[in-house]
Amino acid sequence: MQAIDLNADMGEYTDDNQRSAEAELMLLVSSCSIACGGHAGDDETMVHTVRLAKKRNVSIGAHPSYPDREGFGRRSLKFDATELLESLKDQIAALKKITDDEGASLNHVKPHGALYNDAAKDLPLAELIVEAAGGAIIVGPPGSKIEDAAKIAGKNFSAEGFVDRLYLQSGALTPRGTPGAVIEDVAARAEQARAIAKGETFRASGGALTLTVQTLCIHSDSPGAAETARAVRAALESDGFTIRTFA
């Protein structure tokens, strides 16, 4: 029986409705990546999310970003390499202190937003992320500079696919400002998840694409995230997959 991880970005909520949505989603995923202050999150949200993940036996990762709360980490920004490295280390350390205090483990590091997309194409930037991550598993796009940097450093890497985002034929994500960049239909999300998990060709902007991944991401702030997770799990399990963390 094949296994695949189902992950969600967490601890990014700004109101009680989104907090409740994250709690529901936590019942359906096997891993989560927790915002740790760069684009969202603070000590209170990190503690709450770590406790929830531990209660549900969900693997925990850090979700650092450019230090850009105003832009939610979705803007490509230029930083001095030393300054950015220290910020990433501080973000990850803040979450690790909480996981240690709560008797949990920090298993992976997955960059957020623009940092994720920029580092996928920029080896020196990817190397900063890998250095900041310490001994944690690195999560990023398959065939990216993040994967290259992890391999160069001898670190474990887990390739990720997205169930709710339209891809370009190049394997990059369609920019969020582009119409259709976020897949709205839950059934279409589930079908893309199934195709990616099985290594089958699926529709991309400008053509078709095949990916090889170990984890699939659902954005917790996308409308219908929990409904999507249920549909994705059902589609994968009906095809013989076990949902299990990569950690």
VENJODA-V705038 format. One record per pair of residues at least 12 apart in sequence whose C-alpha atoms are under 10 Angstrom apart, sorted by the first residue. I is the first residue (numbers start at 0). GAP is how many residues later the second one is. D is the distance in whole Angstrom. If there is no record, write none. Layout:
i->(I	I)
gap->(GAP	GAP)
d->(D	D)
//
This chain:
i->(0	0	0	0	0	1	1	1	1	1	1	1	1	1	1	2	2	2	2	2	2	2	2	2	2	2	2	3	3	3	3	3	3	3	3	3	3	3	3	3	3	4	4	4	4	4	4	4	4	4	4	4	4	4	4	4	4	4	4	4	5	5	5	5	5	5	5	5	5	5	5	5	5	5	5	5	5	5	5	5	5	5	5	6	6	6	6	6	6	6	6	6	6	6	6	6	6	6	6	6	6	6	6	6	6	6	6	6	6	7	7	7	7	7	7	7	7	7	7	7	7	7	7	7	7	7	7	7	7	8	8	8	8	8	8	8	8	8	8	8	8	8	8	8	8	9	9	9	9	9	9	9	9	9	9	9	9	9	9	9	9	9	9	9	9	9	9	9	9	10	10	10	10	10	10	10	10	10	10	10	10	10	10	10	10	10	10	10	11	11	11	11	11	11	11	11	11	11	11	11	11	11	11	11	12	12	12	12	12	12	13	13	13	17	17	17	17	18	18	18	18	18	20	20	20	20	20	20	21	21	21	21	21	21	21	22	22	22	22	22	22	22	23	23	23	23	23	24	24	24	24	24	24	24	24	24	24	25	25	25	25	25	25	25	25	25	25	26	26	26	26	26	26	26	26	26	27	27	27	27	27	27	27	27	27	27	28	28	28	28	28	28	28	28	28	28	28	28	28	28	28	29	29	29	29	29	29	29	29	29	29	29	29	30	30	30	30	30	30	30	30	30	30	30	30	30	30	30	30	31	31	31	31	31	31	31	31	31	31	31	31	31	31	31	31	32	32	32	32	32	32	32	32	32	32	32	32	32	32	32	32	32	33	33	33	33	33	33	33	33	33	33	33	33	33	33	34	34	34	34	34	34	34	34	34	34	34	34	35	35	35	35	35	35	35	35	35	35	35	35	35	36	36	36	36	36	36	36	36	36	36	36	36	36	36	37	37	37	37	37	37	37	37	37	37	37	37	37	37	37	37	38	38	38	38	38	38	38	38	38	38	38	38	38	38	39	39	39	39	39	39	39	39	39	39	40	40	40	40	41	41	41	42	42	42	45	45	45	45	45	45	46	46	46	46	46	46	47	49	49	49	49	49	49	49	49	50	50	50	50	50	52	53	53	53	53	53	56	56	57	57	58	58	58	58	58	58	58	58	58	59	59	59	59	59	59	59	59	59	59	59	60	60	60	60	60	60	60	60	60	60	60	60	60	60	60	61	61	61	61	61	61	61	61	61	61	61	61	61	61	61	61	61	62	62	62	62	62	62	62	62	62	62	62	62	63	63	63	63	63	63	63	63	63	63	63	63	63	63	63	63	63	64	64	64	64	64	64	64	64	64	64	64	64	64	65	65	65	65	65	65	65	65	65	65	65	65	66	66	66	66	66	66	70	71	71	71	72	72	72	72	72	72	73	73	73	73	73	73	73	74	74	74	74	75	75	75	75	75	75	76	76	76	80	80	80	81	83	83	83	83	84	84	84	84	84	84	84	85	85	86	87	87	87	87	87	87	87	88	88	88	88	88	88	89	90	91	91	91	91	91	91	92	92	92	92	104	105	105	105	105	106	106	106	106	106	106	106	107	107	107	107	107	107	107	107	107	107	107	107	108	108	108	108	108	108	108	108	108	108	108	108	108	109	109	109	109	109	109	109	109	109	109	109	110	110	110	110	110	110	110	110	111	114	115	115	115	115	115	116	116	116	116	116	116	116	117	117	118	118	118	118	118	118	118	119	119	119	119	119	119	119	119	119	119	119	120	120	120	120	120	121	121	121	121	122	122	122	122	122	122	123	123	123	124	124	124	125	125	125	125	125	125	125	125	126	126	126	126	126	126	126	126	127	127	128	128	128	129	129	129	129	129	129	129	129	129	129	130	130	130	130	132	132	133	134	134	134	135	135	135	135	136	136	136	136	136	136	136	137	137	137	137	137	137	137	138	138	138	138	138	138	138	139	139	139	139	139	139	139	140	140	140	140	140	140	140	140	140	140	140	140	141	141	141	141	141	141	141	141	141	141	141	142	142	142	142	143	143	143	145	146	155	156	156	157	157	157	157	157	158	158	158	158	158	158	158	159	159	159	159	159	159	159	159	160	160	160	160	160	160	160	160	160	160	160	160	160	161	161	161	161	161	161	161	161	161	161	162	162	162	162	162	162	162	162	162	162	162	162	162	162	162	162	162	162	162	162	163	163	163	163	163	163	163	163	163	163	163	163	163	163	163	163	163	163	164	164	164	164	164	164	164	164	164	164	164	165	165	165	165	165	165	165	165	165	165	165	166	166	166	166	166	166	166	166	166	166	166	167	167	167	167	167	167	167	167	168	168	168	168	168	168	168	168	168	169	169	169	169	169	169	170	170	170	170	170	170	171	172	172	173	173	179	180	181	182	183	183	183	183	184	184	185	185	185	185	185	185	185	185	185	186	186	186	186	186	187	187	187	188	188	188	188	188	189	189	189	189	189	189	189	189	189	190	190	190	190	191	192	192	192	192	192	192	192	192	192	193	193	193	193	193	193	193	193	193	193	194	194	194	194	194	195	195	195	195	195	195	195	195	196	196	196	196	196	196	196	196	196	196	197	197	197	197	197	197	197	198	198	198	199	213	213	213	214	214	214	214	215	216	217)
gap->(236	238	239	240	241	195	196	234	235	237	238	239	240	241	242	194	211	212	233	234	237	238	239	240	241	242	243	26	193	194	209	210	211	212	232	237	238	239	240	241	242	24	25	26	54	153	155	192	208	209	210	211	212	236	237	238	239	240	241	242	22	23	24	25	26	52	154	155	156	157	187	208	209	210	211	212	223	226	227	237	238	239	240	18	19	21	22	23	24	25	26	51	52	53	54	153	154	155	208	209	210	211	212	213	222	236	237	238	239	14	17	18	20	21	22	23	24	25	26	154	207	208	209	210	211	212	213	217	221	13	22	23	24	25	26	52	53	54	101	103	208	209	210	211	212	12	13	15	16	21	22	23	24	25	26	30	31	35	36	39	40	43	50	51	52	53	209	210	211	12	21	22	23	24	25	26	29	30	31	33	34	35	36	37	38	39	52	209	21	22	23	24	25	27	28	29	30	33	34	37	51	60	208	209	22	27	28	32	207	208	26	27	31	202	203	204	205	26	29	30	201	202	199	200	202	203	204	205	27	30	197	198	199	203	204	25	26	29	30	33	197	203	196	201	202	203	205	193	194	195	199	200	201	202	203	204	205	23	26	27	29	30	31	32	194	200	203	25	26	28	29	30	31	199	202	203	28	30	198	199	200	201	202	204	205	215	24	27	28	29	30	187	188	189	197	200	201	204	214	215	216	23	26	27	28	29	30	185	213	214	215	216	217	22	26	27	28	29	30	76	77	184	185	186	212	213	214	215	216	17	18	21	26	27	28	29	30	31	75	76	78	185	186	188	213	16	17	26	27	28	29	30	31	73	74	75	76	77	78	79	106	184	12	15	16	19	26	27	28	29	30	58	61	75	76	78	14	26	27	28	29	30	56	57	60	75	76	77	25	26	27	28	29	52	54	55	56	57	58	59	60	26	27	28	29	30	31	32	50	51	53	54	55	57	58	25	26	27	28	29	30	31	32	34	35	49	50	52	53	54	74	24	25	26	27	28	29	30	31	32	33	34	35	73	74	23	24	25	27	28	29	30	31	32	33	22	28	50	54	49	52	53	51	52	55	16	48	49	50	52	53	48	50	51	52	54	55	50	45	48	49	52	53	54	55	56	47	48	51	52	53	51	45	48	49	50	51	47	188	186	187	45	46	47	48	49	185	186	187	188	35	36	39	44	45	46	47	48	49	185	187	31	34	35	38	44	45	46	47	48	49	75	76	77	78	186	26	29	30	31	32	33	34	44	45	46	47	48	49	50	71	74	76	25	28	29	32	45	46	47	48	49	50	53	76	23	24	25	26	27	28	31	45	46	47	48	49	51	52	65	68	69	19	22	23	26	27	45	46	47	48	49	50	51	64	12	13	18	19	21	22	45	46	47	48	49	50	12	17	20	21	24	48	43	40	41	42	38	39	40	41	42	43	38	39	40	41	42	43	102	38	39	40	43	37	38	39	40	41	42	37	38	41	43	44	47	46	41	44	45	48	40	42	43	44	45	46	47	42	46	45	23	40	41	42	43	44	45	39	40	42	43	44	45	42	41	14	16	17	40	41	42	13	39	40	41	31	29	30	31	141	26	28	29	30	31	139	140	25	26	27	28	29	30	31	48	49	50	138	139	20	21	23	24	25	26	27	28	29	30	31	48	49	19	20	23	26	27	28	29	30	36	48	50	15	18	19	22	27	28	29	35	28	14	13	23	24	25	30	23	24	27	29	55	56	58	27	28	21	22	25	26	27	28	30	20	21	22	23	24	25	26	27	28	29	52	22	23	24	25	51	22	23	24	27	21	22	23	24	25	26	21	22	25	20	21	24	14	18	19	20	21	22	23	24	18	19	20	21	22	23	25	26	18	21	17	20	21	16	17	19	20	21	22	23	24	25	27	18	19	22	24	17	22	21	19	20	21	19	20	21	111	13	18	19	20	21	109	110	12	13	17	18	19	20	21	17	18	19	20	21	75	76	17	18	19	20	21	73	75	16	17	18	19	20	21	30	31	32	70	71	72	15	16	17	18	19	29	30	69	70	71	72	16	28	68	69	15	27	28	13	12	91	57	89	55	56	57	88	89	52	53	54	55	56	57	87	36	51	52	53	54	55	56	57	12	31	32	35	36	50	51	52	53	54	55	56	57	27	30	31	34	51	53	54	55	56	57	19	20	23	25	26	27	28	29	30	31	32	33	34	53	54	55	56	65	66	69	17	18	19	20	21	22	24	25	26	28	29	52	53	54	55	58	61	64	15	16	17	18	19	24	27	39	52	53	54	12	13	14	15	16	17	23	26	37	38	39	14	15	16	35	36	37	38	39	40	41	42	13	35	36	37	38	39	40	41	33	34	35	36	37	38	39	40	41	34	35	36	37	38	39	33	34	37	38	39	40	32	31	32	30	31	25	24	40	39	38	39	40	44	39	43	37	38	39	41	42	43	44	45	46	40	41	44	45	48	40	43	44	29	39	40	42	43	38	39	40	41	42	43	44	45	46	40	41	44	45	40	22	23	24	25	38	39	40	42	43	22	38	39	40	41	42	43	44	45	47	14	15	16	40	41	13	14	15	16	17	18	19	20	13	14	15	16	17	18	19	39	42	44	12	13	14	15	38	41	43	12	13	14	12	30	31	32	28	29	30	31	16	12	14)
d->(10	10	6	6	7	9	9	10	10	9	7	5	6	9	10	9	8	9	9	9	9	5	5	6	6	8	9	9	7	10	8	6	6	8	9	7	6	5	6	7	7	8	6	7	10	10	9	10	9	6	4	6	9	10	8	6	5	5	6	9	8	5	5	6	8	10	10	10	10	10	10	9	6	5	6	8	8	9	8	7	7	7	9	10	9	9	6	6	5	5	7	9	9	10	10	9	10	10	7	6	5	6	9	10	9	10	10	8	10	9	8	8	10	7	9	7	5	6	9	10	10	8	5	5	6	6	9	9	9	9	9	6	5	6	7	9	9	7	9	9	8	7	6	6	8	7	9	9	9	10	6	6	5	6	10	10	9	9	9	7	10	10	10	10	10	8	8	6	9	10	9	8	5	5	8	10	7	6	9	9	6	6	9	8	6	9	9	9	10	8	6	9	9	8	5	6	9	8	9	10	10	9	8	8	10	8	8	8	9	8	9	9	10	8	7	10	10	9	10	9	10	10	7	8	9	9	8	7	9	10	10	6	8	9	8	10	8	7	9	10	10	9	10	9	6	10	10	9	10	7	10	7	5	9	9	7	9	9	8	7	10	7	9	7	10	9	10	9	9	10	7	9	9	9	9	10	9	9	8	10	10	6	7	10	8	9	10	9	10	7	9	10	9	9	9	7	9	9	8	9	9	9	9	8	5	6	9	10	7	6	5	9	10	8	9	5	4	6	8	9	9	9	10	9	10	8	6	8	8	9	9	8	7	6	5	6	8	9	10	9	10	9	10	10	10	10	10	9	6	4	5	5	9	10	10	8	7	7	9	9	10	10	7	7	8	10	7	6	5	5	8	10	8	9	9	10	9	9	7	5	6	8	9	9	9	10	10	8	10	7	6	6	8	9	9	5	7	9	7	6	10	9	7	8	10	8	9	8	10	10	9	6	9	8	9	9	6	5	6	4	6	6	10	8	7	8	8	9	7	10	9	9	8	6	7	6	5	4	8	7	5	5	8	8	9	10	9	9	9	9	6	9	10	7	8	10	9	10	10	10	9	9	8	8	8	10	9	7	10	7	9	8	10	6	8	9	8	10	9	8	7	8	10	8	9	10	10	9	7	9	8	9	9	9	9	7	9	10	10	9	8	9	8	8	7	8	10	7	9	7	10	10	8	8	7	5	6	7	9	10	9	9	9	9	10	8	5	5	4	5	7	8	9	9	9	10	10	8	6	9	9	7	8	7	8	6	5	6	8	9	9	9	10	10	8	8	9	9	6	5	5	6	9	10	10	9	6	9	9	6	7	10	8	7	5	6	9	9	9	9	10	10	9	9	7	8	10	9	6	5	7	8	6	8	10	9	9	7	10	8	8	9	8	8	8	6	9	9	8	7	8	9	10	10	9	8	9	10	7	6	6	7	10	8	5	5	8	9	9	9	8	6	8	10	9	5	7	10	9	7	8	9	9	9	8	8	9	9	8	9	10	9	10	6	7	10	8	6	9	8	9	9	8	7	10	9	6	8	9	9	9	5	7	9	9	9	9	10	8	8	7	9	10	9	9	10	10	10	7	9	10	10	9	5	6	9	9	6	8	10	8	5	4	6	7	9	9	9	9	7	8	9	9	6	9	9	6	6	5	6	9	10	10	9	10	9	10	9	6	5	6	10	10	10	9	7	10	10	9	8	8	10	10	9	9	9	7	8	8	9	9	9	10	8	8	10	9	10	9	10	8	7	6	10	10	7	7	9	8	5	5	5	8	9	10	9	10	7	6	8	10	9	6	8	10	9	5	7	9	8	6	9	9	8	9	8	9	10	9	6	5	8	8	6	8	9	7	10	9	5	8	9	8	10	9	8	9	9	8	9	7	6	10	10	8	10	8	10	9	9	8	10	10	10	9	10	7	8	8	8	9	9	9	7	5	6	7	9	7	7	10	7	6	5	6	9	9	6	5	6	7	9	9	8	7	5	6	9	10	10	10	8	5	5	7	9	8	8	10	9	10	8	9	8	5	7	8	8	10	7	7	7	9	8	9	9	9	9	9	9	10	8	10	9	10	7	6	7	7	9	9	7	5	5	6	9	10	10	9	8	5	6	5	6	7	10	9	8	7	8	7	8	6	8	6	5	6	9	9	8	7	9	10	9	6	5	7	8	9	8	9	9	5	7	8	6	5	9	10	8	10	7	6	6	9	9	9	8	9	6	5	7	9	8	8	5	9	8	8	10	8	6	7	8	9	9	8	6	5	5	9	8	9	10	10	9	9	10	10	7	5	6	6	10	9	8	6	7	8	10	10	9	8	5	6	9	10	9	8	10	9	5	5	7	8	8	8	10	8	5	6	6	6	6	6	9	9	9	9	9	9	8	8	10	10	7	8	8	10	9	9	9	8	9	9	8	9	9	8	9	10	9	9	10	8	9	7	5	9	10	7	9	10	8	7	8	9	10	10	10	9	7	9	8	7	7	8	9	6	5	8	8	6	8	9	8	7	9	9	10	7	9	10	10	6	9	8	8	10	7	9	10	6	6	9	10	8	10	10	8	9	10	9	9	7	6	7	7	10	10	8	10	8	7	7	8	8	8	8	10	9	9	9	8	9	9	9	9	6	6	8	9	10	9	7	10	9	8	7	10	9	9)
//
